[in-house]
Amino acid sequence: MKGLDMIAADALDTVIQSHGIYLIDLRSCEEYKAWHIAGAHNIPYAGFDRYSCLPRSHVLVLYCDRGAASLAKGRELAAQGFRVLSVTGGVQAYRRVKQEKKESEHG
């Protein structure tokens, strides 16, 4: 994979379990502290300009609240030569998928 690709929220857990990914939460520090996906690194979109600290050997998996910020930042990072996945629908879609799965298991 080169450049930017999208990933569905329901496929995120599988990707997270694979080696060679670097999960980035682009939301604010407050939102990250309130809830985040385990293993995510918080690099808020508003101050994200530290490309040199990102691992070029990994696929960067980006998520934000609804998906727009991760898509925009993903395009920037892809233009810098990074391999990027952006979560469609952001953390809201991911949490909705997790809730639906939980309900179907108990329903």
Phi, psi and omega in degrees: 000134174231148177079219186244133171228161177259152175227136178288147181301326182284352177259355187297317181301321179296317180294319181300325182286345181278157179278156175085020175244154178229106186274125183237125174265115183271002181284172181296162178301322180295316179295319179299315180295326180291322178188135175208165178284133182306133178091355182283145174260131180270113173230092185303139181305318185303326182242021186280099176215016184258063182297330185295337181274355182273140181284115180287344180279353183249159169275126178275124178251115185253140169218153177226206182285308185237355176113340184290316181292321180292326177293315179297314180291325177299320177296318178298313182293321177298321178294336177272002176098006179277154171266124190227140168243133177246132183281117178296125179085354175064201184292333177296316177294320180298314180294324178296316178299316180297319180294316179298320179296316180298317180294322180290329178288330183257357189270000000 
